[in-house]
Amino acid sequence: GLCCPGRDPACLSSGRRPDGSSGPCYCDQECARTLDCCHDYAQACPVIPCVVSQWSAWSGCAEPCKTTYRARLRRVLQEPRNGGEPCPALEERAGCVEYWTRQGAECQQALIPALITTGGFGKARKKRAAADGSGRAGYCVEFQLVALAPGCLHSQPWHTRWMRQLGEGHRVCVECQPPALLPPGQHCRGDGAGSHQ
């Protein structure tokens, strides 16, 4: 059948209209709004929504040793037709940090960002997980925030609302505690150890 996207005066036929009258009628997407469709438009030009595949697995980080992103993709299985629902985003990105180079060497500590969360998550840890027998209780590091990602300021989930209190230039005291302490030096990734800045 004759099915045209949008408003197309050339997408013209003749026959019966939905109101029972006969004469010129249209087979474009806008005919439903202008009430001049041919009587069989809905059957001849059914609305078909976009259909996409499931998400792929997440990729690795785009670059090692820095804050970057990972991505996952999906593909279009069926294009929308006749005014069907358009396709959603086909790529999704999430923050990512990789602590090892592509050659398998550990990144220099000065290059690794600190991944900070609220103290509530520390308190929620099981005592036996925190008591790893190392005898090291942990330590604190003071950070000055020099940049904030836009997502930190507009985050909605309850467990990230605390980030809205942050601002550029703020100083925060961060505790490094087991089991995040890493051998051999018993430090946390991103604590600035080895930085000469």
N, CA, C and O of each residue as an XYZ file, in Angstrom:
788
protein
N       0.812     -1.192      0.000
C       0.000      0.000      0.000
C       0.854      1.252      0.000
O       2.072      1.219      0.176
N       0.167      2.338     -0.202
C       0.796      3.660     -0.238
C       0.866      4.196      1.186
O      -0.171      4.505      1.774
N       2.074      4.313      1.758
C       2.253      4.811      3.127
C       3.373      5.844      3.109
O       4.502      5.526      2.737
N       3.076      7.062      3.503
C       4.061      8.137      3.411
C       4.333      8.745      4.784
O       3.411      8.899      5.586
N       5.591      9.091      5.062
C       5.910      9.729      6.348
C       5.478     11.190      6.369
O       5.393     11.840      5.327
N       5.209     11.696      7.566
C       4.905     13.116      7.742
C       3.646     13.547      7.013
O       2.703     12.772      6.852
N       3.650     14.803      6.577
C       2.529     15.357      5.800
C       2.960     15.415      4.360
O       3.930     16.100      4.034
N       2.255     14.704      3.474
C       2.643     14.628      2.069
C       1.401     14.742      1.188
O       0.685     13.758      1.007
N       1.134     15.933      0.636
C      -0.056     16.110     -0.211
C      -0.058     15.217     -1.452
O      -1.111     14.952     -2.034
N       1.137     14.753     -1.855
C       1.208     13.883     -3.030
C       0.834     12.440     -2.693
O       0.665     11.618     -3.593
N       0.705     12.129     -1.402
C       0.372     10.763     -0.980
C      -1.155     10.618     -1.031
O      -1.814     10.443     -0.006
N      -1.687     10.695     -2.233
C      -3.120     10.850     -2.469
C      -3.694      9.624     -3.162
O      -3.059      9.023     -4.029
N      -4.877      9.277     -2.772
C      -5.610      8.191     -3.416
C      -7.058      8.645     -3.534
O      -7.393      9.773     -3.172
N      -7.896      7.784     -4.028
C      -9.323      8.104     -4.034
C     -10.079      6.879     -3.574
O      -9.689      5.747     -3.862
N     -11.144      7.109     -2.871
C     -11.924      5.998     -2.338
C     -12.774      6.466     -1.182
O     -13.097      7.647     -1.062
N     -13.123      5.542     -0.352
C     -13.992      5.844      0.765
C     -13.176      6.357      1.941
O     -12.091      5.853      2.229
N     -13.714      7.368      2.615
C     -13.086      7.911      3.818
C     -13.753      7.278      5.035
O     -14.822      6.679      4.918
N     -13.108      7.414      6.234
C     -13.701      6.822      7.443
C     -15.115      7.329      7.746
O     -15.905      6.625      8.375
N     -15.437      8.561      7.296
C     -16.782      9.092      7.572
C     -17.836      8.586      6.592
O     -19.004      8.966      6.679
N     -17.416      7.715      5.644
C     -18.362      7.126      4.692
C     -18.432      7.848      3.372
O     -18.975      7.306      2.409
N     -17.900      9.062      3.290
C     -17.933      9.793      2.022
C     -16.875      9.246      1.079
O     -15.947      8.561      1.508
N     -17.013      9.547     -0.192
C     -16.044      9.105     -1.197
C     -15.360     10.317     -1.802
O     -15.909     11.419     -1.799
N     -14.134     10.101     -2.331
C     -13.390     11.184     -2.946
C     -11.917     11.054     -2.627
O     -11.455      9.983     -2.234
N     -11.160     12.160     -2.798
C      -9.725     12.099     -2.508
C      -9.498     11.777     -1.025
O     -10.186     12.302     -0.150
N      -8.531     10.914     -0.767
C      -8.147     10.584      0.616
C      -6.633     10.404      0.643
O      -5.996     10.248     -0.399
N      -6.068     10.427      1.845
C      -4.608     10.438      1.974
C      -4.097      9.234      2.759
O      -4.817      8.617      3.544
N      -2.836      8.930      2.516
C      -2.176      7.804      3.192
C      -0.864      8.256      3.831
O       0.093      7.485      3.905
N      -0.824      9.515      4.295
C       0.367      9.992      4.995
C       0.120      9.953      6.507
O      -1.017      9.795      6.952
N       1.184     10.098      7.283
C       1.075      9.997      8.741
C       0.123     11.029      9.336
O      -0.535     10.759     10.341
N       0.048     12.199      8.728
C      -0.763     13.281      9.284
C      -2.250     13.129      9.009
O      -3.052     13.887      9.555
N      -2.639     12.174      8.181
C      -4.052     12.084      7.812
C      -4.948     11.794      9.012
O      -6.110     12.197      9.029
N      -4.419     11.100     10.011
C      -5.227     10.816     11.202
C      -5.565     12.110     11.934
O      -6.641     12.238     12.516
N      -4.643     13.063     11.901
C      -4.873     14.338     12.574
C      -5.800     15.242     11.755
O      -6.618     15.978     12.308
N      -5.655     15.172     10.437
C      -6.476     16.031      9.571
C      -7.783     15.356      9.159
O      -8.599     15.957      8.460
N      -7.985     14.113      9.587
C      -9.226     13.355      9.365
C      -9.557     13.168      7.887
O     -10.723     13.210      7.495
N      -8.512     12.960      7.062
C      -8.764     12.722      5.640
C      -8.062     11.450      5.151
O      -7.659     11.367      3.991
N      -7.920     10.463      6.040
C      -7.303      9.183      5.664
C      -8.241      8.383      4.763
O      -9.458      8.567      4.786
N      -7.652      7.501      3.978
C      -8.440      6.500      3.276
C      -8.946      5.497      4.312
O      -8.310      5.310      5.349
N     -10.074      4.855      4.047
C     -10.730      4.007      5.049
C      -9.856      2.846      5.532
O     -10.006      2.382      6.662
N      -8.943      2.377      4.670
C      -8.122      1.214      5.051
C      -6.709      1.608      5.495
O      -5.813      0.766      5.544
N      -6.515      2.897      5.819
C      -5.167      3.365      6.187
C      -4.590      2.583      7.371
O      -3.430      2.173      7.324
N      -5.365      2.373      8.414
C      -4.854      1.696      9.615
C      -4.408      0.269      9.309
O      -3.438     -0.215      9.892
N      -5.108     -0.406      8.402
C      -4.710     -1.776      8.045
C      -3.540     -1.781      7.060
O      -2.635     -2.608      7.170
N      -3.562     -0.860      6.102
C      -2.514     -0.819      5.076
C      -1.205     -0.242      5.609
O      -0.127     -0.605      5.139
N      -1.299      0.659      6.592
C      -0.110      1.336      7.120
C      -0.086      1.235      8.647
O      -0.209      2.251      9.330
N       0.068      0.038      9.185
C       0.028     -0.100     10.650
C       1.207      0.617     11.311
O       2.302      0.702     10.755
N       0.947      1.127     12.509
C       1.997      1.783     13.291
C       2.946      0.710     13.803
O       2.531     -0.219     14.496
N       4.221      0.841     13.458
C       5.225     -0.143     13.874
C       6.292      0.578     14.692
O       6.986      1.449     14.167
N       6.430      0.229     15.968
C       7.422      0.906     16.814
C       8.833      0.393     16.544
O       9.023     -0.668     15.949
N       9.797      1.155     16.986
C      11.190      0.702     16.918
C      11.373     -0.464     17.882
O      10.818     -0.469     18.981
N      12.146     -1.433     17.465
C      12.497     -2.560     18.334
C      14.019     -2.632     18.375
O      14.678     -2.625     17.335
N      14.572     -2.703     19.588
C      16.029     -2.780     19.740
C      16.414     -4.070     20.447
O      15.591     -4.704     21.107
N      17.667     -4.443     20.298
C      18.193     -5.651     20.940
C      18.425     -5.398     22.426
O      18.276     -4.275     22.907
N      18.788     -6.451     23.138
C      19.224     -6.311     24.524
C      20.568     -5.580     24.530
O      21.256     -5.526     23.511
N      20.937     -5.014     25.692
C      22.240     -4.360     25.818
C      23.352     -5.392     25.684
O      23.213     -6.530     26.132
N      24.443     -4.990     25.069
C      25.644     -5.829     25.041
C      26.262     -5.834     26.433
O      25.811     -5.112     27.322
N      27.287     -6.644     26.618
C      28.052     -6.585     27.870
C      28.791     -5.245     27.905
O      29.040     -4.643     26.861
N      29.141     -4.782     29.110
C      29.906     -3.540     29.237
C      31.294     -3.738     28.655
O      31.902     -4.795     28.826
N      31.791     -2.729     27.973
C      33.164     -2.754     27.467
C      34.112     -2.544     28.637
O      33.675     -2.271     29.755
N      35.398     -2.671     28.386
C      36.386     -2.271     29.378
C      36.461     -0.748     29.412
O      35.791     -0.071     28.632
N      37.272     -0.217     30.313
C      37.449      1.235     30.382
C      38.075      1.739     29.082
O      38.904      1.059     28.477
N      37.672      2.930     28.664
C      38.190      3.498     27.421
C      39.699      3.708     27.489
O      40.394      3.508     26.493
N      40.219      4.113     28.662
C      41.656      4.308     28.850
C      42.033      3.839     30.242
O      41.262      4.023     31.184
N      43.215      3.232     30.390
C      43.645      2.824     31.728
C      44.231      3.997     32.513
O      44.605      5.019     31.937
N      44.303      3.836     33.817
C      45.006      4.764     34.713
C      44.407      6.170     34.768
O      45.106      7.119     35.123
N      43.147      6.318     34.430
C      42.489      7.616     34.571
C      40.984      7.399     34.658
O      40.460      6.355     34.272
N      40.310      8.415     35.175
C      38.856      8.345     35.227
C      38.325      8.510     33.818
O      38.589      9.520     33.166
N      37.594      7.546     33.354
C      37.079      7.581     31.987
C      35.705      6.919     31.985
O      34.956      7.061     32.952
N      35.365      6.209     30.934
C      34.044      5.589     30.864
C      34.131      4.211     30.228
O      35.105      3.875     29.554
N      33.097      3.429     30.458
C      32.896      2.176     29.749
C      31.560      2.311     29.041
O      30.756      3.172     29.397
N      31.316      1.489     28.062
C      30.091      1.646     27.272
C      29.451      0.296     26.989
O      30.108     -0.745     27.010
N      28.165      0.344     26.728
C      27.474     -0.833     26.216
C      26.555     -0.369     25.099
O      26.112      0.780     25.078
N      26.279     -1.266     24.182
C      25.549     -0.916     22.966
C      24.353     -1.837     22.761
O      24.301     -2.947     23.292
N      23.409     -1.355     21.989
C      22.347     -2.215     21.475
C      22.090     -1.779     20.051
O      22.472     -0.675     19.665
N      21.451     -2.621     19.263
C      21.250     -2.301     17.858
C      19.759     -2.314     17.515
O      18.939     -2.894     18.227
N      19.447     -1.668     16.424
C      18.057     -1.597     15.966
C      17.713     -2.899     15.252
O      18.379     -3.287     14.292
N      16.674     -3.563     15.725
C      16.187     -4.780     15.078
C      15.081     -4.452     14.078
O      14.923     -5.136     13.067
N      14.318     -3.401     14.369
C      13.239     -2.987     13.475
C      13.090     -1.471     13.542
O      12.847     -0.907     14.609
N      13.238     -0.829     12.407
C      13.067      0.628     12.340
C      11.593      0.979     12.542
O      10.721      0.202     12.152
N      11.299      2.132     13.143
C       9.893      2.520     13.290
C       9.299      2.912     11.939
O       9.991      3.440     11.069
N       8.013      2.646     11.783
C       7.336      3.019     10.539
C       5.952      3.579     10.858
O       5.339      3.242     11.871
N       5.495      4.422      9.985
C       4.136      4.967     10.064
C       3.845      5.646     11.396
O       2.763      5.495     11.965
N       4.834      6.399     11.884
C       4.631      7.147     13.125
C       4.828      6.331     14.378
O       4.401      6.735     15.459
N       5.474      5.181     14.245
C       5.728      4.339     15.416
C       6.717      4.973     16.374
O       7.422      5.919     16.021
N       6.766      4.448     17.586
C       7.661      4.950     18.639
C       9.093      5.001     18.122
O       9.580      3.997     17.603
N       9.793      6.147     18.246
C      11.171      6.236     17.751
C      12.126      5.368     18.568
O      11.792      4.900     19.656
N      13.301      5.171     18.024
C      14.293      4.320     18.692
C      14.900      5.041     19.897
O      15.159      6.243     19.837
N      15.127      4.305     20.993
C      15.801      4.891     22.152
C      17.300      4.981     21.894
O      17.778      4.569     20.837
N      18.033      5.512     22.848
C      19.494      5.617     22.723
C      20.096      4.231     22.512
O      19.659      3.253     23.117
N      21.089      4.165     21.659
C      21.717      2.885     21.330
C      23.042      2.691     22.052
O      23.646      1.623     21.963
N      23.501      3.720     22.771
C      24.736      3.608     23.547
C      24.489      4.151     24.944
O      23.787      5.147     25.122
N      25.071      3.491     25.928
C      24.985      3.945     27.312
C      26.395      3.933     27.876
O      27.158      2.997     27.640
N      26.741      4.989     28.629
C      28.080      5.084     29.218
C      27.984      5.164     30.727
O      27.004      5.661     31.281
N      29.018      4.666     31.380
C      29.107      4.740     32.839
C      30.547      5.051     33.207
O      31.473      4.707     32.472
N      30.731      5.703     34.349
C      32.080      6.014     34.816
C      32.889      4.752     35.039
O      32.339      3.689     35.327
N      34.185      4.878     34.906
C      35.039      3.696     34.960
C      36.465      4.108     35.313
O      36.947      5.147     34.863
N      37.128      3.296     36.114
C      38.552      3.481     36.409
C      39.221      2.120     36.310
O      38.762      1.155     36.920
N      40.287      2.039     35.557
C      41.052      0.793     35.430
C      42.409      1.017     36.079
O      43.120      1.957     35.724
N      42.769      0.163     37.023
C      43.991      0.357     37.809
C      45.212     -0.353     37.235
O      46.281     -0.341     37.845
N      45.062     -0.963     36.081
C      46.179     -1.684     35.452
C      46.313     -1.223     34.012
O      45.315     -0.974     33.336
N      47.559     -1.109     33.543
C      47.797     -0.734     32.152
C      47.426     -1.910     31.262
O      47.195     -3.018     31.746
N      47.370     -1.661     29.953
C      47.045     -2.743     29.009
C      48.131     -3.824     29.016
O      47.886     -4.964     28.624
N      49.338     -3.447     29.469
C      50.428     -4.424     29.544
C      50.403     -5.203     30.858
O      51.231     -6.091     31.062
N      49.465     -4.882     31.749
C      49.342     -5.624     33.004
C      50.095     -5.025     34.175
O      50.109     -5.613     35.257
N      50.725     -3.863     33.990
C      51.440     -3.216     35.096
C      50.475     -2.340     35.888
O      49.528     -1.788     35.328
N      50.719     -2.213     37.196
C      49.871     -1.373     38.031
C      50.107      0.093     37.687
O      51.244      0.504     37.455
N      49.045      0.874     37.653
C      49.154      2.304     37.343
C      49.916      3.020     38.446
O      49.908      2.581     39.597
N      50.574      4.119     38.100
C      51.228      4.940     39.115
C      50.158      5.528     40.019
O      49.137      6.022     39.540
N      50.387      5.477     41.323
C      49.374      5.932     42.274
C      48.963      7.382     42.061
O      47.802      7.732     42.273
N      49.893      8.222     41.647
C      49.573      9.643     41.488
C      48.546      9.875     40.384
O      47.878     10.909     40.363
N      48.418      8.909     39.460
C      47.499      9.080     38.341
C      46.099      8.581     38.648
O      45.169      8.838     37.883
N      45.936      7.873     39.755
C      44.666      7.215     40.039
C      43.786      8.110     40.888
O      44.226      8.594     41.931
N      42.551      8.342     40.463
C      41.656      9.164     41.281
C      41.175      8.393     42.498
O      41.132      7.163     42.494
N      40.820      9.120     43.523
C      40.225      8.491     44.698
C      38.744      8.289     44.431
O      38.070      9.186     43.926
N      38.240      7.118     44.769
C      36.819      6.831     44.652
C      36.241      6.914     46.048
O      36.484      6.035     46.876
N      35.475      7.964     46.320
C      35.044      8.287     47.674
C      33.555      8.030     47.824
O      32.766      8.365     46.940
N      33.175      7.438     48.940
C      31.764      7.255     49.260
C      31.521      7.728     50.683
O      32.459      8.141     51.364
N      30.288      7.677     51.138
C      29.959      8.160     52.476
C      30.446      7.204     53.542
O      30.676      6.022     53.285
N      30.603      7.743     54.764
C      31.013      6.908     55.885
C      29.998      5.833     56.200
O      30.342      4.819     56.807
N      28.760      6.031     55.804
C      27.726      5.033     56.067
C      28.062      3.682     55.490
O      27.712      2.651     56.064
N      28.744      3.676     54.351
C      29.112      2.405     53.757
C      30.227      1.741     54.555
O      30.281      0.514     54.641
N      31.120      2.543     55.142
C      32.169      1.988     55.993
C      31.578      1.363     57.239
O      31.984      0.269     57.631
N      30.627      2.036     57.870
C      30.007      1.513     59.082
C      29.242      0.233     58.798
O      29.114     -0.626     59.669
N      28.738      0.107     57.588
C      27.918     -1.057     57.263
C      28.745     -2.309     57.021
O      28.195     -3.407     56.946
N      30.072     -2.159     56.898
C      30.902     -3.335     56.649
C      30.875     -4.286     57.833
O      30.789     -3.861     58.986
N      30.948     -5.575     57.538
C      30.971     -6.558     58.621
C      32.289     -6.464     59.367
O      33.335     -6.225     58.764
N      32.240     -6.651     60.667
C      33.451     -6.516     61.487
C      34.531     -7.490     61.047
O      35.708     -7.131     61.029
N      34.160     -8.707     60.693
C      35.189     -9.684     60.330
C      35.859     -9.320     58.998
O      37.003     -9.706     58.755
N      35.139     -8.565     58.119
C      35.754     -8.127     56.864
C      36.770     -7.028     57.141
O      37.819     -6.972     56.500
N      36.461     -6.151     58.098
C      37.365     -5.050     58.417
C      38.565     -5.536     59.224
O      39.662     -4.996     59.084
N      38.370     -6.539     60.061
C      39.471     -7.046     60.887
C      40.199     -8.128     60.108
O      39.895     -9.314     60.233
N      41.165     -7.704     59.302
C      41.854     -8.676     58.452
C      43.151     -9.180     59.070
O      43.908     -9.889     58.407
N      43.422     -8.832     60.318
C      44.617     -9.345     60.988
C      45.876     -8.585     60.665
O      46.949     -8.948     61.148
N      45.784     -7.535     59.860
C      46.996     -6.805     59.489
C      47.474     -5.902     60.619
O      48.637     -5.499     60.646
N      46.584     -5.585     61.547
C      46.955     -4.697     62.640
C      46.910     -3.236     62.248
O      47.097     -2.365     63.098
N      46.668     -2.948     60.984
C      46.599     -1.563     60.509
C      45.148     -1.109     60.545
O      44.293     -1.703     59.887
N      44.869     -0.075     61.298
C      43.489      0.370     61.463
C      43.014      1.229     60.305
O      41.808      1.369     60.102
N      43.923      1.804     59.547
C      43.563      2.709     58.473
C      44.188      4.072     58.701
O      44.928      4.265     59.665
N      43.896      5.009     57.828
C      44.428      6.357     57.953
C      43.515      7.305     57.191
O      42.664      6.874     56.413
N      43.699      8.590     57.422
C      42.867      9.596     56.758
C      43.709     10.430     55.803
O      44.896     10.663     56.035
N      43.076     10.870     54.735
C      43.719     11.740     53.753
C      42.779     12.910     53.504
O      41.572     12.719     53.353
N      43.329     14.126     53.461
C      42.506     15.294     53.146
C      42.629     15.593     51.662
O      43.732     15.679     51.122
N      41.480     15.752     51.007
C      41.439     16.082     49.590
C      40.797     17.450     49.415
O      39.900     17.831     50.167
N      41.272     18.189     48.405
C      40.564     19.390     47.983
C      39.937     19.075     46.636
O      40.620     18.627     45.715
N      38.637     19.309     46.523
C      37.923     19.002     45.289
C      38.194     20.093     44.264
O      37.876     21.260     44.489
N      38.778     19.708     43.145
C      39.105     20.689     42.114
C      38.110     20.651     40.960
O      38.020     21.613     40.197
N      37.367     19.566     40.819
C      36.370     19.465     39.749
C      35.303     18.470     40.164
O      35.580     17.499     40.868
N      34.097     18.720     39.726
C      32.976     17.818     39.991
C      32.296     17.483     38.678
O      32.013     18.368     37.871
N      32.035     16.201     38.466
C      31.285     15.792     37.284
C      29.837     16.263     37.431
O      29.312     16.290     38.544
N      29.186     16.634     36.328
C      27.794     17.107     36.411
C      26.876     16.110     37.112
O      25.945     16.510     37.812
N      27.129     14.822     36.930
C      26.286     13.807     37.559
C      26.299     13.874     39.070
O      25.327     13.478     39.714
N      27.388     14.369     39.652
C      27.466     14.474     41.116
C      26.466     15.497     41.646
O      25.942     15.347     42.750
N      26.209     16.525     40.865
C      25.346     17.610     41.328
C      23.870     17.319     41.114
O      23.017     17.929     41.759
N      23.563     16.395     40.215
C      22.163     16.135     39.872
C      21.756     14.697     40.137
O      20.735     14.241     39.622
N      22.525     13.985     40.920
C      22.237     12.578     41.167
C      20.961     12.425     41.985
O      20.739     13.174     42.937
N      20.122     11.459     41.620
C      18.835     11.261     42.277
C      18.779     10.094     43.263
O      18.095     10.213     44.279
N      19.470      8.962     43.016
C      19.319      7.830     43.939
C      19.678      8.218     45.370
O      20.575      9.032     45.586
N      18.986      7.645     46.340
C      19.160      8.023     47.748
C      20.598      7.888     48.201
O      21.080      8.707     48.984
N      21.308      6.845     47.711
C      22.655      6.605     48.215
C      23.700      7.543     47.613
O      24.873      7.465     47.976
N      23.295      8.428     46.701
C      24.257      9.388     46.135
C      23.855     10.837     46.408
O      24.526     11.757     45.940
N      22.783     11.054     47.150
C      22.330     12.432     47.398
C      23.365     13.254     48.153
O      23.404     14.477     48.018
N      24.203     12.594     48.946
C      25.231     13.319     49.705
C      26.167     14.097     48.787
O      26.763     15.088     49.210
N      26.303     13.665     47.541
C      27.232     14.332     46.627
C      26.790     15.755     46.305
O      27.615     16.583     45.919
N      25.497     16.053     46.459
C      25.014     17.399     46.171
C      25.578     18.427     47.148
O      25.553     19.626     46.870
N      26.085     17.966     48.291
C      26.661     18.879     49.282
C      28.085     19.288     48.906
O      28.642     20.212     49.499
N      28.667     18.614     47.938
C      30.046     18.893     47.546
C      30.110     20.125     46.653
O      29.139     20.469     45.979
N      31.250     20.774     46.658
C      31.465     21.916     45.777
C      32.944     22.043     45.471
O      33.786     21.593     46.249
N      33.260     22.652     44.344
C      34.663     22.848     43.985
C      35.336     23.705     45.042
O      34.788     24.720     45.474
N      36.528     23.291     45.455
C      37.262     23.999     46.490
C      37.035     23.440     47.885
O      37.814     23.722     48.796
N      35.972     22.645     48.070
C      35.722     22.043     49.386
C      36.852     21.085     49.745
O      37.447     20.443     48.879
N      37.131     21.006     51.035
C      38.088     20.023     51.536
C      37.309     18.922     52.235
O      36.395     19.191     53.015
N      37.678     17.682     51.949
C      37.027     16.544     52.594
C      38.091     15.642     53.203
O      39.165     15.452     52.633
N      37.781     15.099     54.354
C      38.671     14.151     55.012
C      38.149     12.756     54.705
O      36.987     12.450     54.974
N      38.997     11.921     54.147
C      38.591     10.592     53.703
C      39.385      9.542     54.458
O      40.610      9.622     54.557
N      38.674      8.556     54.990
C      39.338      7.474     55.718
C      39.595      6.302     54.784
O      38.706      5.855     54.059
N      40.820      5.818     54.818
C      41.184      4.591     54.108
C      41.209      3.489     55.157
O      41.994      3.555     56.104
N      40.368      2.487     55.001
C      40.269      1.446     56.021
C      40.222      0.071     55.367
O      39.900     -0.037     54.184
N      40.540     -0.983     56.120
C      40.418     -2.334     55.570
C      38.959     -2.587     55.180
O      38.067     -2.021     55.811
N      38.683     -3.403     54.179
C      39.642     -4.167     53.383
C      40.173     -3.427     52.156
O      40.747     -4.056     51.266
N      39.993     -2.107     52.088
C      40.494     -1.360     50.937
C      42.006     -1.169     50.974
O      42.607     -0.872     49.942
N      42.640     -1.334     52.146
C      44.099     -1.211     52.247
C      44.762     -2.306     51.426
O      44.394     -3.477     51.524
N      45.737     -1.921     50.622
C      46.375     -2.878     49.719
C      47.829     -3.117     50.094
O      48.538     -2.176     50.449
N      48.282     -4.363     50.021
C      49.707     -4.622     50.214
C      50.463     -4.137     48.981
O      49.822     -3.933     47.950
N      51.781     -3.938     49.012
C      52.620     -4.166     50.185
C      52.664     -2.953     51.112
O      52.998     -3.100     52.288
N      52.339     -1.762     50.618
C      52.494     -0.560     51.435
C      51.297     -0.230     52.293
O      51.315      0.763     53.021
N      50.256     -1.040     52.224
C      49.041     -0.796     53.002
C      48.483      0.605     52.759
O      48.349      1.406     53.684
N      48.163      0.881     51.504
C      47.573      2.168     51.151
C      46.315      1.922     50.324
O      46.084      0.811     49.848
N      45.517      2.950     50.160
C      44.331      2.867     49.311
C      44.644      3.474     47.949
O      45.382      4.455     47.854
N      44.085      2.890     46.903
C      44.281      3.445     45.568
C      43.730      4.869     45.524
O      42.663      5.154     46.067
N      44.474      5.751     44.869
C      44.011      7.120     44.708
C      44.270      8.017     45.894
O      43.727      9.119     45.964
N      45.109      7.557     46.852
C      45.353      8.398     48.034
C      46.428      9.449     47.798
O      46.729     10.240     48.692
N      47.012      9.464     46.601
C      48.031     10.459     46.282
C      49.427     10.030     46.651
O      50.371     10.795     46.451
N      49.599      8.821     47.191
C      50.936      8.347     47.551
C      51.817      8.341     46.310
O      51.415      7.843     45.258
N      52.991      8.883     46.432
C      53.915      8.934     45.299
C      53.738     10.176     44.450
O      54.486     10.381     43.494
N      52.769     11.003     44.778
C      52.558     12.232     44.014
C      53.512     13.310     44.508
O      53.705     13.476     45.713
N      54.102     14.034     43.580
C      55.017     15.121     43.950
C      54.411     16.470     43.607
O      55.125     17.470     43.544
N      53.100     16.513     43.385
C      52.446     17.769     43.019
C      52.164     18.581     44.258
O      51.614     19.678     44.165
